[in-house]
Amino acid sequence: MESALTNATSQTNFGTIDWVIVAVYLLLSVSIAFFVKRYAGNMTNFVSAGRAVGTWLGVATLTGTEMGLITVMYSAQKGFTAGFAAFHIGVIAGVVALLIGLTGFIVVRLREHKVLTIPEYYEKRYGRRTRILGGVMLAFGGLLNMGLFLKVGAMFIVGITGMDPDGNALKVVMVVLLALVLVYTVIGGMISVVITDYIQFVILSVGILVAGWLAIESVGWDNLFETVRTHKGEAGFNPVAAESSFGFEYVAWMFFLGIVNCALWPTAVARALAMESTASLKRQYTWSSISFAIRMIIPNLLGVCAFVFVMTKAPDLQQLFSPADADVEAVDNLYAMPIFLGRILPAGLIGLITAAMIAAFMSTHDGYLLCWSTVITQDIIAPLFKERLDNPTRIKITRILIVLIGLYILYWGLFYTGEEDIWDYMAVTGAIYFTGAFSLLFGGLYWHRASSTGAVLALLVGVTAVFGLGPVQDYVHTYIPGSIAERNITATDDETIEFEAFKEPDEMEESFYRDMVFDFVMTPFEQAKPWNRNGLEGWTAVVRGQTGQEQKVEVASSWAGEATASAWPGFEPKAGDTVSFYKPVSSARVGLMTIGFTLFVFILGSLIFPDRKQKEAANE
Amino acid sequence: MAGITAIGVIMIFAIMDNGWPAVLRAVEKDGWEWVWKVTLIGTCGLFALLSVLVTVGGAQDIRKLFRRLREQEASGNPDSDA
């Protein structure tokens, strides 16, 4: 299968002229950092470009940061797997950005406080300990969130240029891309970031529109919709259809993520805080609402086109991404869009598109590296030194941190083994920070009774969002309500394991406790009826061997005393091994539960433990 | 605001061209498919317009930014926000 992937990527149209275009672009980006270096001498200039960014440049830099290659890749993946129904994510993001632009919700009040970072506001409103804890949570969630950026970006470059994905190409590309971003971020700070974001916006906007046009042309407008209708049915268009992988819960989660992306996510807020006035800021968000929508919609479209191309025009790719044989493992569908572009775009243009995507990659990385390093410097290290650090020392620490964070994302990209869609991974890791941040910012800016104790509790509770990650759920699956404890395997037959049969329990008597407590608490968690035929279908079986090795697999069918998988990924189970079952909780559900829980704790904590000296909600 | 306006304009043209009953029939027949087609065309058109505005306006903003930074540098304005 790996050689088939190598064969698939090698059929690209990427040639010498394309390498030249990419090289020229990269040289231009790095040289800008050296050109603006002399202005990056103080912390306000280094972090906020002197708070002198105009509306149009603000739109460019906000778009440049938020429309990264990672965005293009995960959105294309969503389009590939869910069809046009994935468009709802971009539409919601655009509508929410527009509402924030019109109302100035959170961002305008933050800008009025003239802070450099969100935790700096925490200190003004809640005190120093909240700032430090908020900085730690922000850095923890943010760094986890950024962990896969480098790898996914490198997968695009490898896929579109035709390098060998089975060799060391992925690692080499990761190192080279990282080195380039580090150079111009470390040297130029926010000023070079803003200027390169502008150039990247220009290249990216042309590139992505042209790519979208050519993608549609390659598969045909009518065929595009027809194929999705044939293969995905109603679920390919309707995000709340019964058989859709989204549903109302997911749509609600996307609405909240829309608010997060605009008003809570530090990289976007950093752009807001760099604006010359609050009027410019509102204009920036109003216009950027188009970018917030398009940054998802066109990549979704590329993913849908890649799906149609694979299903109707490239039988070799169909074998790779959707193999007919259940025993054959499908290739990571993140490769689908770059391989598709590599085949349909002509030489020359493919170089321009690749430069545009590298532009997207770099503009996101520079913004994120600068943001997280600044948070650690300004909000964790500096308060610990009781603000005794001078400006040159702070800039030096920030630069060292940028390099360290770069090394971390290289490490994480190589070793993380989660299998969830990238978008869902990012939403969950981000939630570690933003569920708490939403309570603190919304409460702090609009509710005068918000207290520092409520704030600290909310920040701590936000960490529970980490349970939305697949590997974490695997680790704690026995504690998930509704999971089925380990039982011994008594016999095996090919893909079927047998164990002591489940028996239907006696009906529980109606009671106040059952109605008001048990049922309420268990509502978000699915309860299996394993004594029924296929009562465990879609659940995850965790098989533990007698020597301690472990594997997990989705149950294809089941009955009271047996469960069948389509294939065992690790080892053949034997009598004497054990099996337990659990139903993974969706990231959207975990996210929504965390938001509710965090807000509840924040309000309760603020009411029970009010601050001795209350501060004004808006203008302290 | 701009996005809603553009989608509204497209819908008005569609209604003028085909008549209101024809548009209703299209929504009824294709449902979500029709919604996504309009969304795709509308947002791409708007983004093309935005790209032109940002390219021109952004270049002017960069000139202003450098002018301001040069003035700061010349006046030796100390950093007060650390």
Interface residues (C-beta under 8 A of the other chain):
Chain A: R38 Y39 N42 M43 T44 N45 S48 A49 G50 A52 V53 G54 T55 W56 L57 G58 V59 A60 T63 F84 A85 F87 G90 V91 G94 V95 L98 G101 L102 K114 L116 I191 V194 I195 Y198 F201 V202 S205 V206 L209 G212 F225 R229 E234 F237 N238 T286 W287 S289 I290 S291 A293 I294 I297 I298 L301 D390 N391 R394
Chain B: M1 A2 G3 I4 G31 W32 E33 W36 K37 T39 L40 T43 C44 L46 F47 A48 L50 S51 L53 V54 T55 V56 G57 G58 A59 Q60 D61 I62 K64 L65 R68 L69 Q72 E73 P78 D79 S80 D81 A82
